[in-house]
Amino acid sequence: MKRIGSSRSLSLEAPLLLFSLAILAILIAPFSEMFFGLDWQHLEFAPNDLHAIRTSLVYSGTALLLCVLLGTPLAWWMARRRYRWSPIVDALILLPLLTPPLALGILLASFFGPYASAGEFLSHWGLRLVNTAPAFIMAQVYAAMPYYVLSARAAFEGVPTDLEEISHTLGKSSLETFWLVTLPMARNGLTAAIALAWVRAMGEFGVVLIVAYYPMGIPVKIYQNLEDIGLSAVYPLLWVFFLVAIPLPLWIRLRSRRQVPL
C-alpha cells in the first residue's frame, strides 16, 4: 500500500510542478518590463524624485514606528482576551482594510479636514491633517495598521499560554512575562508583521492621494510622472521602491525558514 501511495504521489509531482511553474511565470511576467521594457541608457530621475524618495522613507518609517507602538498592545489584547463582543473588535480592525483606499481617504479628509469638527479642533492646536507631513503619516498608519495588528495577533496566538502561566508561577509580572516570554516566542511573526506594514506604508497610494497629495511620496510621484512625462519616468522610482521595500520581507522570510523553532 505504501508503494502504491508513493507511486501515485510521484505521478502527480511532474504535472503539479509544471502547473506551479506556469502560474509563477504568469505572476512575474509583468515585472519583466522593469528589465526589458525600458531604455537603460536614458534612465534618470525626474525633477523632485529624490525629494519624494526621502519623503517616503522618513514618513513611512515614522508610520511604521507608530503602527508597532500602538498596534502591538492591541494585537496582544485581541489574542489573549476574548469577550462576547470580540467579533465586533475584529470587524472594526478589518474595516479600514476592507474599505477601498480612495473611499478611506475621502472619509479621513471629511473627518480631519479643516472644515470638519475634528479638523477644526486640531487646527487650533497647530495640527493640520490635510496636505501636511502629519497627514501623510496618518494616511499611512490607517493603511498599514490593520495588516500589522492582524499579523501580530496571529503571532501572539501562536505562543503557548502554558509558558506564560509558568512565568507567572515563578513570580514574574504580566509585563515581565510579556518581555521575557511572549515577545521572544512571537518574534518571527512580529517581524513578518513589521515587514508587511512597512511595504503597505511605503506603497500606499489611494489614501495618501486624497489626504496628503503634498508632501509627495513615491507612489503619488509615480502617478504624477506618468501623467506629466510618460511611462519612462515611472521606472526609476519603481526601481527605488522595490529596492527599498522588498528586501525586508524577503530577508525576514529567509531568516524565519532557516531559524530552528523554539
Secondary structure, 3 states (H helix, E strand, C coil): CHHHHHHHHHHHHHHHHHHHHHHHHHHHHHHHHHHHCCCHHHCCCCCCHHHHHHHHHHHHHHHHHHHHHHHHHHHHHHHHCCCCCHHHHHHHHHHHHHCCHHHHHHHHHHHHCCCCHHHHHHHHCCCCCCCCHHHHHHHHHHHHHHHHHHHHHHHHHCCCHHHHHHHHHCCCCHHHHHHHHHHHHCHHHHHHHHHHHHHHHHHCCHHHHHHCCCCCCHHHHHHHHHHHCCHHHCHHHHHHHHHHHCHHHHHHHHHHHHCCCC
